[in-house]
Amino acid sequence: MKKILICTGGTGGHIFPAISLAQYLEKKNFYVDLITDYRAKKFINNINLKNITFINIKTPTGKK
């Protein structure tokens, strides 16, 4: 079984495409790890993914 790691930001514009990709790959028998930040928890309800990890990360400071 091939392994895939997907890392994404926790906003809806990042997490929804990542979830769709992860679900598709799992159906194709890939082992998928999805890593995102805690902002994504509000979007993850009732999502059927086997391996989701939440990390504490912040946006870069000093953005212009």
N, CA, C and O atoms as a CHARMM CRD file, in Angstrom:
* protein
*
  256
    1    1 MET  N      0.84500  -1.17500   0.00000 PROA 1      0.00000
    2    1 MET  CA     0.00000   0.00000   0.00000 PROA 1      0.00000
    3    1 MET  C      0.89200   1.24000   0.00000 PROA 1      0.00000
    4    1 MET  O      1.79100   1.36800   0.83100 PROA 1      0.00000
    5    2 LYS  N      0.63700   2.14400  -0.93300 PROA 2      0.00000
    6    2 LYS  CA     1.40600   3.38100  -1.00300 PROA 2      0.00000
    7    2 LYS  C      0.89400   4.36000   0.03900 PROA 2      0.00000
    8    2 LYS  O     -0.29000   4.38300   0.37400 PROA 2      0.00000
    9    3 LYS  N      1.82500   5.17300   0.54600 PROA 3      0.00000
   10    3 LYS  CA     1.49400   6.15000   1.58000 PROA 3      0.00000
   11    3 LYS  C      1.56000   7.56100   1.00700 PROA 3      0.00000
   12    3 LYS  O      2.45200   7.89300   0.22700 PROA 3      0.00000
   13    4 ILE  N      0.59700   8.38000   1.41200 PROA 4      0.00000
   14    4 ILE  CA     0.51600   9.77200   0.97800 PROA 4      0.00000
   15    4 ILE  C      0.35800  10.64700   2.22100 PROA 4      0.00000
   16    4 ILE  O     -0.42800  10.33200   3.11400 PROA 4      0.00000
   17    5 LEU  N      1.10800  11.74700   2.27100 PROA 5      0.00000
   18    5 LEU  CA     0.96800  12.73400   3.33300 PROA 5      0.00000
   19    5 LEU  C      0.43200  14.01300   2.70900 PROA 5      0.00000
   20    5 LEU  O      1.02300  14.54800   1.77100 PROA 5      0.00000
   21    6 ILE  N     -0.68800  14.50400   3.23200 PROA 6      0.00000
   22    6 ILE  CA    -1.27500  15.75900   2.77000 PROA 6      0.00000
   23    6 ILE  C     -1.20500  16.74700   3.92700 PROA 6      0.00000
   24    6 ILE  O     -1.72300  16.47900   5.01100 PROA 6      0.00000
   25    7 CYS  N     -0.56900  17.88100   3.69500 PROA 7      0.00000
   26    7 CYS  CA    -0.48100  18.95000   4.68800 PROA 7      0.00000
   27    7 CYS  C     -1.24000  20.15400   4.14800 PROA 7      0.00000
   28    7 CYS  O     -1.05100  20.55100   2.99900 PROA 7      0.00000
   29    8 THR  N     -2.09300  20.72900   4.97800 PROA 8      0.00000
   30    8 THR  CA    -2.92100  21.83700   4.50600 PROA 8      0.00000
   31    8 THR  C     -3.23300  22.80700   5.62900 PROA 8      0.00000
   32    8 THR  O     -3.17700  22.45700   6.80800 PROA 8      0.00000
   33    9 GLY  N     -3.55700  24.01500   5.24900 PROA 9      0.00000
   34    9 GLY  CA    -4.02200  25.00300   6.21300 PROA 9      0.00000
   35    9 GLY  C     -5.41400  24.64400   6.70800 PROA 9      0.00000
   36    9 GLY  O     -6.08300  23.77600   6.14700 PROA 9      0.00000
   37   10 GLY  N     -5.83300  25.31400   7.75200 PROA 10     0.00000
   38   10 GLY  CA    -7.09000  24.95900   8.39800 PROA 10     0.00000
   39   10 GLY  C     -8.30400  25.74700   7.97100 PROA 10     0.00000
   40   10 GLY  O     -9.36900  25.60200   8.57100 PROA 10     0.00000
   41   11 THR  N     -8.17900  26.58100   6.94900 PROA 11     0.00000
   42   11 THR  CA    -9.34500  27.32800   6.48400 PROA 11     0.00000
   43   11 THR  C    -10.12400  26.48700   5.48000 PROA 11     0.00000
   44   11 THR  O     -9.59600  25.53000   4.91200 PROA 11     0.00000
   45   12 GLY  N    -11.37300  26.85300   5.27000 PROA 12     0.00000
   46   12 GLY  CA   -12.23800  26.08300   4.38000 PROA 12     0.00000
   47   12 GLY  C    -11.69600  25.93800   2.97200 PROA 12     0.00000
   48   12 GLY  O    -11.85400  24.88600   2.35200 PROA 12     0.00000
   49   13 GLY  N    -11.05900  26.98000   2.46000 PROA 13     0.00000
   50   13 GLY  CA   -10.51700  26.93100   1.10500 PROA 13     0.00000
   51   13 GLY  C     -9.35500  25.97700   0.94300 PROA 13     0.00000
   52   13 GLY  O     -9.01900  25.58300  -0.17400 PROA 13     0.00000
   53   14 HSD  N     -8.73800  25.60200   2.05700 PROA 14     0.00000
   54   14 HSD  CA    -7.63600  24.64100   2.02600 PROA 14     0.00000
   55   14 HSD  C     -8.09100  23.24500   2.43100 PROA 14     0.00000
   56   14 HSD  O     -7.72500  22.25600   1.79600 PROA 14     0.00000
   57   15 ILE  N     -8.89000  23.17200   3.48700 PROA 15     0.00000
   58   15 ILE  CA    -9.20700  21.86500   4.06000 PROA 15     0.00000
   59   15 ILE  C    -10.19000  21.06900   3.20300 PROA 15     0.00000
   60   15 ILE  O    -10.05800  19.84900   3.10500 PROA 15     0.00000
   61   16 PHE  N    -11.16500  21.72400   2.58400 PROA 16     0.00000
   62   16 PHE  CA   -12.14400  20.96800   1.78800 PROA 16     0.00000
   63   16 PHE  C    -11.51900  20.28000   0.57500 PROA 16     0.00000
   64   16 PHE  O    -11.82400  19.11300   0.33200 PROA 16     0.00000
   65   17 PRO  N    -10.65900  20.94900  -0.19800 PROA 17     0.00000
   66   17 PRO  CA    -9.99300  20.22400  -1.28900 PROA 17     0.00000
   67   17 PRO  C     -9.09000  19.09900  -0.77400 PROA 17     0.00000
   68   17 PRO  O     -9.00000  18.03800  -1.39300 PROA 17     0.00000
   69   18 ALA  N     -8.42300  19.33300   0.35700 PROA 18     0.00000
   70   18 ALA  CA    -7.54700  18.30000   0.92300 PROA 18     0.00000
   71   18 ALA  C     -8.35300  17.08100   1.36700 PROA 18     0.00000
   72   18 ALA  O     -7.92700  15.94500   1.16000 PROA 18     0.00000
   73   19 ILE  N     -9.51100  17.31400   1.97400 PROA 19     0.00000
   74   19 ILE  CA   -10.37600  16.21100   2.39400 PROA 19     0.00000
   75   19 ILE  C    -10.86200  15.42800   1.17900 PROA 19     0.00000
   76   19 ILE  O    -10.85100  14.19700   1.18300 PROA 19     0.00000
   77   20 SER  N    -11.28400  16.13400   0.15200 PROA 20     0.00000
   78   20 SER  CA   -11.75600  15.45500  -1.06800 PROA 20     0.00000
   79   20 SER  C    -10.66500  14.59000  -1.67600 PROA 20     0.00000
   80   20 SER  O    -10.91300  13.45000  -2.06800 PROA 20     0.00000
   81   21 LEU  N     -9.46000  15.13400  -1.75300 PROA 21     0.00000
   82   21 LEU  CA    -8.33000  14.37400  -2.29100 PROA 21     0.00000
   83   21 LEU  C     -8.02700  13.16700  -1.41300 PROA 21     0.00000
   84   21 LEU  O     -7.81400  12.06800  -1.92600 PROA 21     0.00000
   85   22 ALA  N     -8.00600  13.35600  -0.10700 PROA 22     0.00000
   86   22 ALA  CA    -7.71400  12.25200   0.81200 PROA 22     0.00000
   87   22 ALA  C     -8.75300  11.14000   0.69400 PROA 22     0.00000
   88   22 ALA  O     -8.39800   9.96200   0.66600 PROA 22     0.00000
   89   23 GLN  N    -10.02500  11.50400   0.62400 PROA 23     0.00000
   90   23 GLN  CA   -11.07600  10.49400   0.49200 PROA 23     0.00000
   91   23 GLN  C    -10.95400   9.73200  -0.82400 PROA 23     0.00000
   92   23 GLN  O    -11.13200   8.51500  -0.85700 PROA 23     0.00000
   93   24 TYR  N    -10.65600  10.43400  -1.89100 PROA 24     0.00000
   94   24 TYR  CA   -10.46700   9.78900  -3.19300 PROA 24     0.00000
   95   24 TYR  C     -9.30000   8.79900  -3.13900 PROA 24     0.00000
   96   24 TYR  O     -9.41500   7.66700  -3.60900 PROA 24     0.00000
   97   25 LEU  N     -8.18600   9.23300  -2.56500 PROA 25     0.00000
   98   25 LEU  CA    -7.00500   8.36800  -2.50400 PROA 25     0.00000
   99   25 LEU  C     -7.24400   7.14600  -1.62000 PROA 25     0.00000
  100   25 LEU  O     -6.77500   6.05300  -1.93900 PROA 25     0.00000
  101   26 GLU  N     -7.97100   7.32000  -0.50800 PROA 26     0.00000
  102   26 GLU  CA    -8.28600   6.17100   0.34300 PROA 26     0.00000
  103   26 GLU  C     -9.12500   5.14400  -0.41400 PROA 26     0.00000
  104   26 GLU  O     -8.93100   3.94000  -0.24600 PROA 26     0.00000
  105   27 LYS  N    -10.05500   5.61000  -1.24400 PROA 27     0.00000
  106   27 LYS  CA   -10.86400   4.68300  -2.04500 PROA 27     0.00000
  107   27 LYS  C    -10.01400   3.92600  -3.05700 PROA 27     0.00000
  108   27 LYS  O    -10.37400   2.82600  -3.47600 PROA 27     0.00000
  109   28 LYS  N     -8.88900   4.51300  -3.45000 PROA 28     0.00000
  110   28 LYS  CA    -7.95900   3.87400  -4.38500 PROA 28     0.00000
  111   28 LYS  C     -6.89000   3.06800  -3.64500 PROA 28     0.00000
  112   28 LYS  O     -5.87100   2.69500  -4.22700 PROA 28     0.00000
  113   29 ASN  N     -7.13000   2.80300  -2.35900 PROA 29     0.00000
  114   29 ASN  CA    -6.26800   1.96900  -1.50800 PROA 29     0.00000
  115   29 ASN  C     -4.91500   2.58000  -1.18400 PROA 29     0.00000
  116   29 ASN  O     -3.92900   1.86200  -1.01800 PROA 29     0.00000
  117   30 PHE  N     -4.86400   3.90400  -1.09300 PROA 30     0.00000
  118   30 PHE  CA    -3.68100   4.56900  -0.56800 PROA 30     0.00000
  119   30 PHE  C     -3.86900   4.75100   0.93100 PROA 30     0.00000
  120   30 PHE  O     -4.99000   4.91400   1.41100 PROA 30     0.00000
  121   31 TYR  N     -2.76100   4.72200   1.66400 PROA 31     0.00000
  122   31 TYR  CA    -2.77600   5.07100   3.08200 PROA 31     0.00000
  123   31 TYR  C     -2.52200   6.57000   3.14200 PROA 31     0.00000
  124   31 TYR  O     -1.46100   7.03400   2.72300 PROA 31     0.00000
  125   32 VAL  N     -3.47800   7.33100   3.65600 PROA 32     0.00000
  126   32 VAL  CA    -3.39000   8.78900   3.63400 PROA 32     0.00000
  127   32 VAL  C     -3.32100   9.32800   5.05500 PROA 32     0.00000
  128   32 VAL  O     -4.14900   8.98500   5.90000 PROA 32     0.00000
  129   33 ASP  N     -2.33200  10.17200   5.31000 PROA 33     0.00000
  130   33 ASP  CA    -2.25500  10.97000   6.53000 PROA 33     0.00000
  131   33 ASP  C     -2.56000  12.40300   6.14900 PROA 33     0.00000
  132   33 ASP  O     -1.96300  12.93900   5.21600 PROA 33     0.00000
  133   34 LEU  N     -3.48000  13.02900   6.85800 PROA 34     0.00000
  134   34 LEU  CA    -3.82200  14.43000   6.63300 PROA 34     0.00000
  135   34 LEU  C     -3.40100  15.21700   7.86400 PROA 34     0.00000
  136   34 LEU  O     -3.82600  14.91300   8.97900 PROA 34     0.00000
  137   35 ILE  N     -2.56700  16.22600   7.65800 PROA 35     0.00000
  138   35 ILE  CA    -2.11200  17.08200   8.74900 PROA 35     0.00000
  139   35 ILE  C     -2.60600  18.49500   8.48300 PROA 35     0.00000
  140   35 ILE  O     -2.43900  19.02900   7.38600 PROA 35     0.00000
  141   36 THR  N     -3.21700  19.09000   9.49700 PROA 36     0.00000
  142   36 THR  CA    -3.74000  20.44700   9.37900 PROA 36     0.00000
  143   36 THR  C     -3.67400  21.12300  10.74300 PROA 36     0.00000
  144   36 THR  O     -3.27900  20.50600  11.73200 PROA 36     0.00000
  145   37 ASP  N     -4.06200  22.38900  10.79000 PROA 37     0.00000
  146   37 ASP  CA    -4.05400  23.07600  12.08000 PROA 37     0.00000
  147   37 ASP  C     -5.43900  23.01800  12.72500 PROA 37     0.00000
  148   37 ASP  O     -6.40500  22.55200  12.12100 PROA 37     0.00000
  149   38 TYR  N     -5.51000  23.50100  13.95900 PROA 38     0.00000
  150   38 TYR  CA    -6.73200  23.35800  14.75000 PROA 38     0.00000
  151   38 TYR  C     -7.92000  24.14000  14.20200 PROA 38     0.00000
  152   38 TYR  O     -9.05700  23.84800  14.57500 PROA 38     0.00000
  153   39 ARG  N     -7.70000  25.11700  13.33500 PROA 39     0.00000
  154   39 ARG  CA    -8.82600  25.85200  12.74600 PROA 39     0.00000
  155   39 ARG  C     -9.73900  24.91500  11.95700 PROA 39     0.00000
  156   39 ARG  O    -10.93300  25.18100  11.81800 PROA 39     0.00000
  157   40 ALA  N     -9.18400  23.83000  11.44700 PROA 40     0.00000
  158   40 ALA  CA    -9.94900  22.90200  10.60100 PROA 40     0.00000
  159   40 ALA  C    -10.95300  22.07000  11.38800 PROA 40     0.00000
  160   40 ALA  O    -11.86200  21.48800  10.79500 PROA 40     0.00000
  161   41 LYS  N    -10.80900  22.00000  12.70900 PROA 41     0.00000
  162   41 LYS  CA   -11.71800  21.15400  13.49600 PROA 41     0.00000
  163   41 LYS  C    -13.17700  21.51300  13.27500 PROA 41     0.00000
  164   41 LYS  O    -14.04000  20.63500  13.31400 PROA 41     0.00000
  165   42 LYS  N    -13.47000  22.79200  13.04200 PROA 42     0.00000
  166   42 LYS  CA   -14.87100  23.18400  12.84900 PROA 42     0.00000
  167   42 LYS  C    -15.43100  22.69600  11.51900 PROA 42     0.00000
  168   42 LYS  O    -16.64800  22.67500  11.33500 PROA 42     0.00000
  169   43 PHE  N    -14.55900  22.30100  10.58400 PROA 43     0.00000
  170   43 PHE  CA   -15.00200  21.81000   9.27800 PROA 43     0.00000
  171   43 PHE  C    -15.01600  20.28300   9.18000 PROA 43     0.00000
  172   43 PHE  O    -15.54100  19.73500   8.21100 PROA 43     0.00000
  173   44 ILE  N    -14.45300  19.59800  10.16000 PROA 44     0.00000
  174   44 ILE  CA   -14.18600  18.15900  10.05500 PROA 44     0.00000
  175   44 ILE  C    -15.35900  17.29800  10.53800 PROA 44     0.00000
  176   44 ILE  O    -15.28700  16.07500  10.41700 PROA 44     0.00000
  177   45 ASN  N    -16.41100  17.87000  11.06700 PROA 45     0.00000
  178   45 ASN  CA   -17.53200  17.07100  11.58100 PROA 45     0.00000
  179   45 ASN  C    -18.04500  16.09800  10.52400 PROA 45     0.00000
  180   45 ASN  O    -18.26400  16.47000   9.37100 PROA 45     0.00000
  181   46 ASN  N    -18.22900  14.86800  10.93300 PROA 46     0.00000
  182   46 ASN  CA   -18.78900  13.80500  10.07700 PROA 46     0.00000
  183   46 ASN  C    -17.96200  13.52200   8.82600 PROA 46     0.00000
  184   46 ASN  O    -18.50500  13.06500   7.82000 PROA 46     0.00000
  185   47 ILE  N    -16.68300  13.78300   8.87400 PROA 47     0.00000
  186   47 ILE  CA   -15.78900  13.46500   7.76100 PROA 47     0.00000
  187   47 ILE  C    -15.20300  12.08800   8.02500 PROA 47     0.00000
  188   47 ILE  O    -14.67200  11.83400   9.10600 PROA 47     0.00000
  189   48 ASN  N    -15.29500  11.21100   7.05600 PROA 48     0.00000
  190   48 ASN  CA   -14.80700   9.84900   7.20900 PROA 48     0.00000
  191   48 ASN  C    -13.38600   9.73300   6.65900 PROA 48     0.00000
  192   48 ASN  O    -13.17600   9.32900   5.51500 PROA 48     0.00000
  193   49 LEU  N    -12.42500  10.09400   7.49400 PROA 49     0.00000
  194   49 LEU  CA   -11.01000   9.89300   7.17400 PROA 49     0.00000
  195   49 LEU  C    -10.37400   9.15200   8.33300 PROA 49     0.00000
  196   49 LEU  O    -10.71800   9.38200   9.49300 PROA 49     0.00000
  197   50 LYS  N     -9.45300   8.26800   8.02000 PROA 50     0.00000
  198   50 LYS  CA    -8.86500   7.42600   9.05500 PROA 50     0.00000
  199   50 LYS  C     -7.78800   8.13000   9.86400 PROA 50     0.00000
  200   50 LYS  O     -7.67600   7.90100  11.06800 PROA 50     0.00000
  201   51 ASN  N     -6.99000   8.98700   9.22200 PROA 51     0.00000
  202   51 ASN  CA    -5.81800   9.55500   9.88700 PROA 51     0.00000
  203   51 ASN  C     -5.75000  11.06600   9.70000 PROA 51     0.00000
  204   51 ASN  O     -5.25600  11.55900   8.68600 PROA 51     0.00000
  205   52 ILE  N     -6.25600  11.79500  10.69700 PROA 52     0.00000
  206   52 ILE  CA    -6.16200  13.24900  10.69300 PROA 52     0.00000
  207   52 ILE  C     -5.38200  13.66400  11.93000 PROA 52     0.00000
  208   52 ILE  O     -5.69200  13.23800  13.04300 PROA 52     0.00000
  209   53 THR  N     -4.36900  14.49800  11.72900 PROA 53     0.00000
  210   53 THR  CA    -3.57300  15.02600  12.82700 PROA 53     0.00000
  211   53 THR  C     -3.70400  16.53600  12.83500 PROA 53     0.00000
  212   53 THR  O     -3.57700  17.18400  11.79600 PROA 53     0.00000
  213   54 PHE  N     -3.96100  17.10100  14.01600 PROA 54     0.00000
  214   54 PHE  CA    -4.04300  18.54700  14.16600 PROA 54     0.00000
  215   54 PHE  C     -2.78000  19.03700  14.86400 PROA 54     0.00000
  216   54 PHE  O     -2.36300  18.47900  15.87900 PROA 54     0.00000
  217   55 ILE  N     -2.17800  20.08000  14.31300 PROA 55     0.00000
  218   55 ILE  CA    -0.97300  20.63700  14.91200 PROA 55     0.00000
  219   55 ILE  C     -1.21600  22.09800  15.26900 PROA 55     0.00000
  220   55 ILE  O     -2.06700  22.76400  14.68100 PROA 55     0.00000
  221   56 ASN  N     -0.45700  22.57700  16.23500 PROA 56     0.00000
  222   56 ASN  CA    -0.54800  23.96300  16.66300 PROA 56     0.00000
  223   56 ASN  C      0.41900  24.78700  15.82400 PROA 56     0.00000
  224   56 ASN  O      1.63100  24.74500  16.03300 PROA 56     0.00000
  225   57 ILE  N     -0.12000  25.52500  14.89000 PROA 57     0.00000
  226   57 ILE  CA     0.70300  26.34000  14.00100 PROA 57     0.00000
  227   57 ILE  C     -0.01300  27.66800  13.79200 PROA 57     0.00000
  228   57 ILE  O     -1.24200  27.73800  13.82600 PROA 57     0.00000
  229   58 LYS  N      0.76300  28.70600  13.57900 PROA 58     0.00000
  230   58 LYS  CA     0.18600  30.03200  13.38800 PROA 58     0.00000
  231   58 LYS  C      0.58100  30.57400  12.03200 PROA 58     0.00000
  232   58 LYS  O      1.54200  30.11200  11.41700 PROA 58     0.00000
  233   59 THR  N     -0.17800  31.56700  11.57300 PROA 59     0.00000
  234   59 THR  CA     0.16100  32.21300  10.31200 PROA 59     0.00000
  235   59 THR  C      1.42400  33.04400  10.49100 PROA 59     0.00000
  236   59 THR  O      1.71600  33.49100  11.60100 PROA 59     0.00000
  237   60 PRO  N      2.17300  33.25700   9.42000 PROA 60     0.00000
  238   60 PRO  CA     3.38400  34.07500   9.52600 PROA 60     0.00000
  239   60 PRO  C      3.04200  35.50000   9.96800 PROA 60     0.00000
  240   60 PRO  O      2.00000  36.04500   9.60200 PROA 60     0.00000
  241   61 THR  N      3.92000  36.08000  10.74300 PROA 61     0.00000
  242   61 THR  CA     3.71000  37.46300  11.16500 PROA 61     0.00000
  243   61 THR  C      4.44200  38.40400  10.22000 PROA 61     0.00000
  244   61 THR  O      5.36000  37.99600   9.50800 PROA 61     0.00000
  245   62 GLY  N      4.03600  39.63700  10.22000 PROA 62     0.00000
  246   62 GLY  CA     4.69900  40.62100   9.38100 PROA 62     0.00000
  247   62 GLY  C      4.27200  40.57600   7.93500 PROA 62     0.00000
  248   62 GLY  O      4.97000  41.10900   7.07200 PROA 62     0.00000
  249   63 LYS  N      3.14400  39.95400   7.64600 PROA 63     0.00000
  250   63 LYS  CA     2.65800  39.90100   6.26600 PROA 63     0.00000
  251   63 LYS  C      2.23200  41.29300   5.81800 PROA 63     0.00000
  252   63 LYS  O      1.69300  42.06700   6.60900 PROA 63     0.00000
  253   64 LYS  N      2.47600  41.60900   4.54700 PROA 64     0.00000
  254   64 LYS  CA     2.08400  42.91400   4.00500 PROA 64     0.00000
  255   64 LYS  C      1.05500  42.74700   2.94100 PROA 64     0.00000
  256   64 LYS  O      0.59900  43.73300   2.36300 PROA 64     0.00000
